[in-house]
Amino acid sequence: MKEILSKKTAGFYFAAFAGLIAIVSIIRYVTWASAHNAMNTIIWGALILGLAIDIVLVFYDNDYLIIAATACYSVALFQLLADSVGSFVDLFQGIVMFGDSTQVGTIVSISSLIGVSILASIIASFMKRVPDVGA
């Protein structure tokens, strides 16, 4: 493993960071959603698929895979926000009708974690993840 990591550049570490934050996001989402009966298979499926792609990137570098990981994280984020619109509406209107306004802080924290994964994945896609062969 040390041999694999010694041949990587900064882009690889951004992709690895995206995967690490994705693990935290998955744990945070699953514990919150299962406790509030709000589990959505698209969200955790997209997060797990993005994480799996990041794991594949450890052993096989491909520009399309990093784009796919970014897309998976983006799907998870926007599905979470779409599912949570009712909670935001209740918070802004000061009523309890469409969602649970007390959960907005948790939703924002999970969304922020997923957003960090997206950002790290985007940065990694513009950087080299392995050094040039001739260098």
C-alpha positions in Angstrom: 0.0 0.0 0.0 2.9 2.3 0.8 4.2 1.7 -2.7 0.8 2.7 -4.2 0.6 5.9 -2.1 4.1 7.0 -3.0 3.2 7.2 -6.7 0.3 9.6 -6.2 -0.1 13.4 -6.4 -2.3 16.0 -4.8 -5.3 15.2 -6.9 -5.3 11.7 -5.6 -5.4 13.0 -2.0 -8.3 15.3 -2.8 -10.2 12.3 -4.2 -9.3 10.3 -1.1 -10.5 13.1 1.1 -13.8 13.2 -0.8 -14.2 9.5 -0.1 -13.3 9.9 3.6 -15.9 12.7 4.0 -18.4 10.5 2.1 -17.9 7.8 4.7 -18.8 10.4 7.4 -21.8 11.6 5.3 -23.1 8.0 4.9 -22.8 7.3 8.7 -24.4 10.7 9.5 -27.2 10.3 7.0 -28.1 6.7 7.9 -28.2 7.3 11.6 -30.3 10.4 11.2 -32.7 9.1 8.5 -33.3 5.8 10.2 -34.2 7.5 13.4 -36.6 9.9 11.7 -38.1 7.4 9.2 -36.7 9.4 6.3 -34.5 6.8 4.6 -34.1 7.3 0.9 -32.3 4.6 -1.1 -31.3 7.0 -3.8 -29.3 9.1 -1.3 -27.4 6.4 0.5 -27.0 4.4 -2.7 -25.5 7.4 -4.5 -23.2 8.1 -1.6 -22.1 4.4 -1.4 -21.6 4.3 -5.2 -19.5 7.5 -5.1 -17.4 6.0 -2.3 -16.9 2.8 -4.3 -15.8 4.8 -7.3 -13.3 6.7 -5.1 -12.0 3.3 -3.8 -11.5 2.1 -7.4 -9.6 5.3 -8.1 -6.9 4.2 -5.6 -5.9 1.4 -7.9 -7.0 2.6 -11.3 -6.9 6.3 -12.4 -9.5 7.4 -14.9 -10.9 10.8 -15.6 -14.4 9.5 -16.2 -14.5 7.8 -12.9 -13.8 11.0 -10.9 -16.6 12.7 -12.9 -18.9 9.7 -12.0 -18.0 10.0 -8.3 -18.8 13.8 -8.4 -22.1 13.1 -10.1 -23.0 10.5 -7.5 -22.3 12.8 -4.6 -24.3 15.6 -6.4 -27.3 13.3 -6.9 -27.2 12.4 -3.2 -27.0 16.1 -2.2 -29.8 17.3 -4.4 -32.1 14.4 -3.5 -31.6 15.1 0.2 -32.4 18.8 -0.3 -35.5 17.9 -2.5 -36.7 15.5 0.2 -36.2 18.1 2.9 -38.0 21.1 1.3 -41.0 20.7 3.6 -38.8 21.1 6.7 -37.3 24.3 5.3 -40.7 25.6 4.4 -41.9 25.0 7.9 -38.9 26.7 9.3 -39.4 29.8 7.2 -43.1 30.0 7.7 -43.0 29.2 11.4 -45.6 26.4 11.1 -45.6 22.6 11.4 -47.3 21.3 8.3 -45.0 19.9 5.6 -41.9 18.6 7.5 -40.0 18.9 10.8 -38.4 22.3 11.2 -36.3 21.1 14.1 -34.3 18.9 11.7 -33.1 21.7 9.5 -29.8 22.0 11.3 -29.1 18.3 10.9 -30.1 18.4 7.2 -27.8 21.4 6.7 -24.9 19.6 8.4 -25.3 16.4 6.3 -25.7 18.6 3.2 -22.5 20.4 4.1 -20.6 17.2 4.4 -21.8 16.0 1.1 -21.0 19.4 -0.4 -17.4 19.1 0.9 -17.1 15.7 -0.9 -18.4 17.3 -4.1 -15.9 20.1 -3.8 -13.0 17.9 -3.1 -14.0 15.6 -6.0 -14.2 18.6 -8.4 -10.8 19.8 -7.3 -9.4 16.3 -7.8 -10.9 16.1 -11.3 -8.8 19.1 -12.4 -5.6 17.9 -10.9 -3.3 15.0 -11.8 -3.8 12.0 -9.6 -0.7 10.2 -10.7 2.6 11.7 -11.8 3.6 11.8 -15.5 5.6 8.7 -16.5 8.4 10.8 -17.9 8.8 12.9 -14.8 
